[in-house]
Amino acid sequence: VRDDLKLMAAVLLAAYMIHQFEEHWIDLLGREYPLRETLNELLRSVYGEEAYGAMTREAIFYINTAAVWLIGFVGIWRAPEHLFPALVMAGVIFVNGLAHVVQALATVGYNPGLATSIVLFLPLSVVFFRAALSNGVAGAGQIAAAILMGVLGHVVLFGGIILANVLGVIPVWLYYLILIGFGLLPLLLYRDPADRESK
């Protein structure tokens, strides 16, 4: 059963790739590359006209490779012996899915990524968390920490875009390095099986 957690970690990454089709290829309304436009409109509404276009195709590539795929591959590689990286992947997915749902409720409308958030992200992340708990390889504190890392990841992601592409405070290459560092950070946390909490 423990080996199933490695397979489930792979399923999480596959779910994210499917989610990215809805966000960055074509959404349910037939719009191509829809999330980039949505985020640029959000940046323009907050920071003014000059902020439009800050969410570049390159930025999306950096985000997806470092903040999604890297965390996912590390999670698959280390599971189940060191499960925290996979828990962080589930945390990122859970937070991202929840953000899409909250946005849909706030705007009373569809946003690119909403369908896969409801059908894949929220159910799969909850199933993964429950499996980790029931198999005794993670405690509630680790799952809470993974969800917190998911929140932090989104803060780093959007904060970096604002600092690099809107305000020009940091260079883009530094933003990418920060994302890579965040993607590797879960490897340093909860490494010792003795750190596992009881359910």
Salt bridges, closest charged atoms under 4 A:
GLU23 OE2 - HIS19 NE2 2.83
GLU23 OE1 - HIS24 NE2 3.52
GLU23 OE2 - HIS100 NE2 3.00
ASP27 OD2 - ARG31 NH2 2.67
GLU41 OE2 - ARG44 NH2 2.61
GLU49 OE2 - ARG44 NH1 2.71
